[in-house]
C-alpha cells in the first residue's frame, strides 16, 4: 500500500483553523501505523507543491508493486492544486495500472479508504 499526500508543511491550512502542521502530520503517522497494524505493508510518499513532487512520486511508484494507492485529500484541494492532482493520477495510471486507487477525505480516514478497495480487517 502506498499513501501519496501533500507534506503538511506545504499545506495551506488557513481554511481549517483547528488544524496545524503538527496535528496533520500526527494524523498521517497514525494512519500509517493503523494500516501496518492491519497487516498492510505500507509506504508513505509525502510531496511538496512543486516540480519535485512528480519525480518523488515516480520514484515511489517504480520502487515496488503496490496493491492499493491512496491519494490524500490535501492533493485534491484547494483548486489551485488541480494540475498536481492530475499529474499524480496520470503517474499512477501509467506506472501502477494494476493498483487499486482510493481517496481519503481527511488525514484521519486512510484505513477506511483502503478498506473500501481491499480485504482488510
C-alpha positions in Angstrom: 0.0 0.0 0.0 1.3 3.4 -0.9 -0.1 6.6 0.6 0.6 9.7 -1.5 0.0 13.0 0.1 0.9 16.6 0.4 3.5 17.1 3.1 1.7 19.1 5.8 4.5 21.7 5.9 3.4 22.7 2.3 -0.4 22.7 3.0 -2.4 25.8 3.2 -4.4 25.2 6.4 -5.9 28.7 6.7 -9.3 27.3 5.9 -9.0 24.8 8.8 -8.3 26.8 11.9 -8.4 23.7 14.1 -5.6 22.0 12.2 -1.9 22.6 12.5 1.1 21.2 10.6 2.0 19.0 13.6 -1.6 17.8 14.0 -2.0 16.8 10.4 1.4 15.1 10.5 0.3 13.2 13.6 -2.9 12.1 11.8 -0.9 10.9 8.8 1.6 9.0 11.1 -1.3 7.4 13.0 -3.0 6.3 9.8 0.3 4.7 8.5 0.6 2.9 11.9 -3.1 1.7 11.6 -2.5 0.4 8.1 0.5 -1.5 9.2 -1.3 -2.8 12.4 -3.9 -4.2 10.0 -1.3 -6.3 8.2 -0.6 -3.9 5.2 2.9 -3.3 4.1 2.6 0.5 3.8 4.9 3.2 2.5 4.3 6.9 2.7 5.1 9.4 -0.1 4.7 13.0 1.1 5.5 15.7 -1.5 5.8 19.4 -1.9 3.6 21.5 -4.2 6.4 21.9 -6.8 8.1 20.2 -9.6 9.9 17.7 -7.4 6.6 16.1 -6.4 6.3 14.4 -9.8 9.8 12.9 -9.5 9.3 11.8 -5.9 6.0 10.1 -6.8 7.5 8.5 -9.9 10.4 7.0 -7.8 8.0 5.6 -5.2 5.8 4.0 -7.9 8.8 2.4 -9.6 10.3 1.1 -6.3 7.8 -1.8 -6.0 4.4 -3.0 -6.9 1.5 -1.7 -4.8 -1.9 -3.4 -4.5 -3.5 -0.1 -3.5 -2.6 3.6 -3.7 -4.3 6.2 -1.5 -4.2 9.7 -2.8 -4.7 12.2 0.1 -7.3 14.9 0.3 -4.6 17.5 0.6 -3.7 16.9 -3.1 -7.2 17.4 -4.3 -7.9 20.7 -2.6 -7.6 23.7 -2.9 -8.4 24.1 -6.6 -5.0 25.5 -7.5 -3.6 22.0 -6.8 -5.6 20.6 -9.7 -2.6 20.4 -12.0 -0.6 18.5 -9.4 -3.5 16.2 -8.7 -3.8 15.4 -12.4 -0.1 14.6 -12.6 -0.5 12.2 -9.6 -3.4 10.4 -11.2 -1.6 10.1 -14.6 1.5 8.8 -12.9 -0.4 6.2 -11.0 -2.3 5.2 -14.2 1.0 5.0 -16.2 3.3 3.3 -13.6 0.8 1.3 -11.5 -2.1 0.3 -13.7 -2.7 -2.8 -11.7 -3.2 -0.9 -8.4 -6.5 -0.1 -6.8 -6.9 3.7 -6.2 -8.5 5.0 -3.0 -9.1 8.5 -1.7 -9.3 9.6 1.9 -11.5 12.5 2.9 -9.4 13.6 5.9 -5.9 12.8 7.2 -7.7 10.5 9.7 -9.6 8.1 7.5 -6.9 6.5 5.3 -7.5 3.0 6.6 -11.2 3.2 5.8 -10.4 4.4 2.3 -8.2 1.3 1.8 -10.8 -1.0 3.3 -13.3 0.1 0.6 -11.0 -1.4 -2.0 -9.0 -4.1 -0.2 -9.9 -7.0 2.0 -8.5 -5.6 5.3 -9.8 -6.5 8.8 
